[in-house]
């Protein structure tokens, strides 16, 4: 699946996918909401995700799709080439981080490597990834359920609303929050959201 809100970009990525994986079927979405719906219909072999979708903030889109398709490799494909974002994507479990400026052949080669089980990140990013700051390390330690609660918190939802959406009890949400606060080294919701702003609250340019 290609999740990107620009039709021409989707076409270019689809060409790279078909060059990398001949015979594969490609589906497209222009938002995280559409991507979630497609992920529910059938297992996906790979997801190519634009970092700047209309209904995503920072890595919230990646985290949402990780929860929807936990066994599917998700590759961030973006024009944003900041080393900090590369490191953050690696920390939260992306299968790769590819620049849209890459030639089609290079994209296809990288997608074949991901399909073969490798994680693919830009040359030169690996050294920085071994020096992840404390925040990224802590965020990476959150389970999928804890990330779901974290994303719901970012939308300002109350515990009872989060519990209803996730199909669990309010007591379970409170238990998740206790663990989230401990892992992030904070004591309340406001501090947790402030600590995670670089991932969840980062605004698109």
DRENVO-854443 format. One record per residue (C-alpha): x negated, y, z negated; residue in one letter; residue number from 1. Coordinates in nm, 4 decimals, always signed. Layout:
N
<filum <X, Y, Z>, "A", NUM>
...
! end
This chain:
205
<filum <+0.0000, +0.0000, +0.0000>, "X", 1>
<filum <-0.1125, +0.3542, +0.0815>, "X", 2>
<filum <+0.0179, +0.6176, -0.1598>, "X", 3>
<filum <-0.0475, +0.9578, -0.0032>, "X", 4>
<filum <+0.1858, +1.2477, +0.0711>, "X", 5>
<filum <+0.0188, +1.3479, +0.3999>, "X", 6>
<filum <+0.1404, +1.1422, +0.7016>, "X", 7>
<filum <-0.1767, +1.1989, +0.9063>, "X", 8>
<filum <-0.3936, +1.0830, +0.6154>, "X", 9>
<filum <-0.1767, +0.7747, +0.5755>, "X", 10>
<filum <-0.2242, +0.6936, +0.9427>, "X", 11>
<filum <-0.6011, +0.7298, +0.9171>, "X", 12>
<filum <-0.6168, +0.5127, +0.6043>, "X", 13>
<filum <-0.3923, +0.2533, +0.7681>, "X", 14>
<filum <-0.6422, +0.2306, +1.0555>, "X", 15>
<filum <-0.9245, +0.1724, +0.8063>, "X", 16>
<filum <-0.7206, -0.0941, +0.6247>, "X", 17>
<filum <-0.6395, -0.2809, +0.9454>, "X", 18>
<filum <-1.0040, -0.2654, +1.0515>, "X", 19>
<filum <-1.1097, -0.4039, +0.7143>, "X", 20>
<filum <-0.8360, -0.6656, +0.6775>, "X", 21>
<filum <-0.7033, -0.7709, +1.0193>, "X", 22>
<filum <-0.3427, -0.8876, +1.0164>, "X", 23>
<filum <-0.2575, -0.7260, +0.6845>, "X", 24>
<filum <+0.0797, -0.5516, +0.6453>, "X", 25>
<filum <+0.0616, -0.1874, +0.5383>, "X", 26>
<filum <+0.3375, -0.0046, +0.3513>, "X", 27>
<filum <+0.3281, +0.3650, +0.2665>, "X", 28>
<filum <+0.4669, +0.5947, -0.0022>, "X", 29>
<filum <+0.4438, +0.9673, -0.0608>, "X", 30>
<filum <+0.4841, +0.9728, -0.4373>, "X", 31>
<filum <+0.4231, +0.7679, -0.7491>, "X", 32>
<filum <+0.7965, +0.7073, -0.7765>, "X", 33>
<filum <+0.8076, +0.5541, -0.4287>, "X", 34>
<filum <+0.4891, +0.3570, -0.4974>, "X", 35>
<filum <+0.6387, +0.2062, -0.8135>, "X", 36>
<filum <+0.9475, +0.0981, -0.6214>, "X", 37>
<filum <+0.7357, -0.0706, -0.3528>, "X", 38>
<filum <+0.5193, -0.2414, -0.6146>, "X", 39>
<filum <+0.8305, -0.3964, -0.7693>, "X", 40>
<filum <+0.9452, -0.5525, -0.4424>, "X", 41>
<filum <+0.6514, -0.7849, -0.3793>, "X", 42>
<filum <+0.2924, -0.8478, -0.4931>, "X", 43>
<filum <+0.0415, -0.6105, -0.3349>, "X", 44>
<filum <-0.3083, -0.7021, -0.2212>, "X", 45>
<filum <-0.4491, -0.3526, -0.2770>, "X", 46>
<filum <-0.3302, +0.0016, -0.3467>, "X", 47>
<filum <-0.4972, +0.3087, -0.1955>, "X", 48>
<filum <-0.3998, +0.6047, -0.4120>, "X", 49>
<filum <-0.4362, +0.9752, -0.3408>, "X", 50>
<filum <-0.5503, +1.1580, -0.6546>, "X", 51>
<filum <-0.3224, +1.4582, -0.5893>, "X", 52>
<filum <+0.0346, +1.3329, -0.5478>, "X", 53>
<filum <+0.3262, +1.5690, -0.6217>, "X", 54>
<filum <+0.4549, +1.3701, -0.9201>, "X", 55>
<filum <+0.1179, +1.2878, -1.0799>, "X", 56>
<filum <-0.1048, +1.4819, -1.3153>, "X", 57>
<filum <-0.4685, +1.3847, -1.3157>, "X", 58>
<filum <-0.4998, +1.0090, -1.3598>, "X", 59>
<filum <-0.1394, +0.9639, -1.4746>, "X", 60>
<filum <-0.0533, +0.8194, -1.1315>, "X", 61>
<filum <-0.3317, +0.5628, -1.1525>, "X", 62>
<filum <-0.2330, +0.4616, -1.5049>, "X", 63>
<filum <+0.1338, +0.4307, -1.4051>, "X", 64>
<filum <+0.0559, +0.2016, -1.1123>, "X", 65>
<filum <-0.1824, -0.0037, -1.3271>, "X", 66>
<filum <+0.1120, -0.0791, -1.5537>, "X", 67>
<filum <+0.3402, -0.1567, -1.2591>, "X", 68>
<filum <+0.0870, -0.3792, -1.0775>, "X", 69>
<filum <-0.1693, -0.4880, -1.3399>, "X", 70>
<filum <-0.3444, -0.7458, -1.1196>, "X", 71>
<filum <-0.3670, -0.5308, -0.8047>, "X", 72>
<filum <-0.6935, -0.3433, -0.7365>, "X", 73>
<filum <-0.6268, +0.0300, -0.7103>, "X", 74>
<filum <-0.8673, +0.2481, -0.5131>, "X", 75>
<filum <-0.8568, +0.6253, -0.5541>, "X", 76>
<filum <-0.8996, +0.7873, -0.2108>, "X", 77>
<filum <-0.9407, +1.1620, -0.2390>, "X", 78>
<filum <-1.1015, +1.4803, -0.1148>, "X", 79>
<filum <-1.2091, +1.5608, -0.4732>, "X", 80>
<filum <-1.5793, +1.4724, -0.4970>, "X", 81>
<filum <-1.6497, +1.5875, -0.8546>, "X", 82>
<filum <-1.8833, +1.3437, -1.0364>, "X", 83>
<filum <-1.6709, +1.3857, -1.3487>, "X", 84>
<filum <-1.3647, +1.2484, -1.1686>, "X", 85>
<filum <-1.5653, +0.9570, -1.0327>, "X", 86>
<filum <-1.6766, +0.8674, -1.3848>, "X", 87>
<filum <-1.3249, +0.9059, -1.5211>, "X", 88>
<filum <-1.1785, +0.6787, -1.2512>, "X", 89>
<filum <-1.4352, +0.4139, -1.3337>, "X", 90>
<filum <-1.3611, +0.4468, -1.7067>, "X", 91>
<filum <-0.9869, +0.3966, -1.6724>, "X", 92>
<filum <-1.0222, +0.0888, -1.4525>, "X", 93>
<filum <-0.9967, +0.1961, -1.0872>, "X", 94>
<filum <-1.1335, -0.0601, -0.8420>, "X", 95>
<filum <-1.3029, +0.2149, -0.6456>, "X", 96>
<filum <-1.3275, +0.5853, -0.5700>, "X", 97>
<filum <-1.3618, +0.6756, -0.2029>, "X", 98>
<filum <-1.3931, +1.0158, -0.0389>, "X", 99>
<filum <-1.1577, +1.1064, +0.2451>, "X", 100>
<filum <-1.4569, +1.2545, +0.4254>, "X", 101>
<filum <-1.6029, +0.9064, +0.4862>, "X", 102>
<filum <-1.6088, +0.7780, +0.8464>, "X", 103>
<filum <-1.3482, +0.5139, +0.9251>, "X", 104>
<filum <-1.6099, +0.2367, +0.9541>, "X", 105>
<filum <-1.7529, +0.3222, +0.6119>, "X", 106>
<filum <-1.4052, +0.3230, +0.4564>, "X", 107>
<filum <-1.3323, -0.0157, +0.6116>, "X", 108>
<filum <-1.6592, -0.1583, +0.4783>, "X", 109>
<filum <-1.5801, -0.0352, +0.1267>, "X", 110>
<filum <-1.2263, -0.1749, +0.1408>, "X", 111>
<filum <-1.3632, -0.5156, +0.2420>, "X", 112>
<filum <-1.5904, -0.5044, -0.0640>, "X", 113>
<filum <-1.2971, -0.4221, -0.2922>, "X", 114>
<filum <-1.0941, -0.7020, -0.1362>, "X", 115>
<filum <-1.3867, -0.9317, -0.2144>, "X", 116>
<filum <-1.3645, -0.8454, -0.5824>, "X", 117>
<filum <-1.6265, -0.5683, -0.6072>, "X", 118>
<filum <-1.5799, -0.2257, -0.7613>, "X", 119>
<filum <-1.6883, +0.0472, -0.5197>, "X", 120>
<filum <-1.7939, +0.3961, -0.6249>, "X", 121>
<filum <-1.9979, +0.6673, -0.4496>, "X", 122>
<filum <-2.3740, +0.6301, -0.4445>, "X", 123>
<filum <-2.5266, +0.8278, -0.7287>, "X", 124>
<filum <-2.2183, +0.7980, -0.9517>, "X", 125>
<filum <-2.3294, +0.4767, -1.1187>, "X", 126>
<filum <-2.5980, +0.6431, -1.3281>, "X", 127>
<filum <-2.3487, +0.8915, -1.4692>, "X", 128>
<filum <-2.1015, +0.6148, -1.5387>, "X", 129>
<filum <-2.3418, +0.4574, -1.7878>, "X", 130>
<filum <-2.3311, +0.7814, -1.9864>, "X", 131>
<filum <-1.9555, +0.8201, -2.0258>, "X", 132>
<filum <-1.8718, +1.0645, -2.2962>, "X", 133>
<filum <-1.6886, +0.9570, -2.6092>, "X", 134>
<filum <-1.3480, +1.0655, -2.4830>, "X", 135>
<filum <-1.3606, +0.8536, -2.1668>, "X", 136>
<filum <-1.4776, +0.5541, -2.3649>, "X", 137>
<filum <-1.1908, +0.5944, -2.6085>, "X", 138>
<filum <-0.9305, +0.6397, -2.3343>, "X", 139>
<filum <-1.0612, +0.3338, -2.1535>, "X", 140>
<filum <-0.9996, +0.1293, -2.4687>, "X", 141>
<filum <-0.6226, +0.1867, -2.4573>, "X", 142>
<filum <-0.4106, -0.1104, -2.3541>, "X", 143>
<filum <-0.1523, -0.0802, -2.0758>, "X", 144>
<filum <+0.1257, -0.0522, -2.3344>, "X", 145>
<filum <-0.0631, +0.2219, -2.5174>, "X", 146>
<filum <-0.1227, +0.4055, -2.1897>, "X", 147>
<filum <+0.2505, +0.3865, -2.1159>, "X", 148>
<filum <+0.3231, +0.5514, -2.4494>, "X", 149>
<filum <+0.0522, +0.8095, -2.3851>, "X", 150>
<filum <+0.2013, +0.9037, -2.0476>, "X", 151>
<filum <+0.5479, +0.9326, -2.1994>, "X", 152>
<filum <+0.4067, +1.1589, -2.4688>, "X", 153>
<filum <+0.2562, +1.3785, -2.1975>, "X", 154>
<filum <+0.6088, +1.4294, -2.0621>, "X", 155>
<filum <+0.7241, +1.5453, -2.4053>, "X", 156>
<filum <+0.9553, +1.2517, -2.4758>, "X", 157>
<filum <+1.0670, +1.1639, -2.8275>, "X", 158>
<filum <+0.9924, +0.8230, -2.9798>, "X", 159>
<filum <+1.3490, +0.6978, -2.9329>, "X", 160>
<filum <+1.3453, +0.7921, -2.5637>, "X", 161>
<filum <+1.0105, +0.6221, -2.5113>, "X", 162>
<filum <+1.1381, +0.3107, -2.6879>, "X", 163>
<filum <+1.4494, +0.2993, -2.4686>, "X", 164>
<filum <+1.2477, +0.3412, -2.1495>, "X", 165>
<filum <+0.9946, +0.0705, -2.2418>, "X", 166>
<filum <+1.2567, -0.1663, -2.3808>, "X", 167>
<filum <+1.1057, -0.1896, -2.7288>, "X", 168>
<filum <+1.1948, -0.0687, -3.0762>, "X", 169>
<filum <+1.1120, +0.2724, -3.2136>, "X", 170>
<filum <+0.9004, +0.0966, -3.4762>, "X", 171>
<filum <+0.6897, -0.0532, -3.1958>, "X", 172>
<filum <+0.6333, +0.2929, -3.0491>, "X", 173>
<filum <+0.5226, +0.4222, -3.3881>, "X", 174>
<filum <+0.2815, +0.1293, -3.4164>, "X", 175>
<filum <+0.1385, +0.2086, -3.0724>, "X", 176>
<filum <+0.0966, +0.5729, -3.1711>, "X", 177>
<filum <-0.0943, +0.4745, -3.4825>, "X", 178>
<filum <-0.3390, +0.2738, -3.2719>, "X", 179>
<filum <-0.3641, +0.5478, -3.0071>, "X", 180>
<filum <-0.4460, +0.8095, -3.2690>, "X", 181>
<filum <-0.7086, +0.5833, -3.4236>, "X", 182>
<filum <-0.8720, +0.5019, -3.0885>, "X", 183>
<filum <-0.8804, +0.8667, -2.9850>, "X", 184>
<filum <-0.9993, +0.9819, -3.3250>, "X", 185>
<filum <-0.7037, +1.2175, -3.3803>, "X", 186>
<filum <-0.4235, +1.2446, -3.6343>, "X", 187>
<filum <-0.1156, +1.3626, -3.4414>, "X", 188>
<filum <+0.0511, +1.3940, -3.1005>, "X", 189>
<filum <-0.0773, +1.7409, -3.0226>, "X", 190>
<filum <-0.4367, +1.6376, -3.0865>, "X", 191>
<filum <-0.3918, +1.3214, -2.8787>, "X", 192>
<filum <-0.2645, +1.5165, -2.5771>, "X", 193>
<filum <-0.5397, +1.7742, -2.6147>, "X", 194>
<filum <-0.8009, +1.4968, -2.6241>, "X", 195>
<filum <-0.6593, +1.3356, -2.3086>, "X", 196>
<filum <-0.6083, +1.6586, -2.1121>, "X", 197>
<filum <-0.9031, +1.5891, -1.8841>, "X", 198>
<filum <-0.7272, +1.2793, -1.7523>, "X", 199>
<filum <-0.3534, +1.3243, -1.7986>, "X", 200>
<filum <-0.3208, +1.7012, -1.7959>, "X", 201>
<filum <-0.5679, +1.7931, -1.5213>, "X", 202>
<filum <-0.3838, +2.0042, -1.2686>, "X", 203>
<filum <-0.4238, +1.9514, -0.8995>, "X", 204>
<filum <-0.6087, +2.2323, -0.7180>, "X", 205>
! end
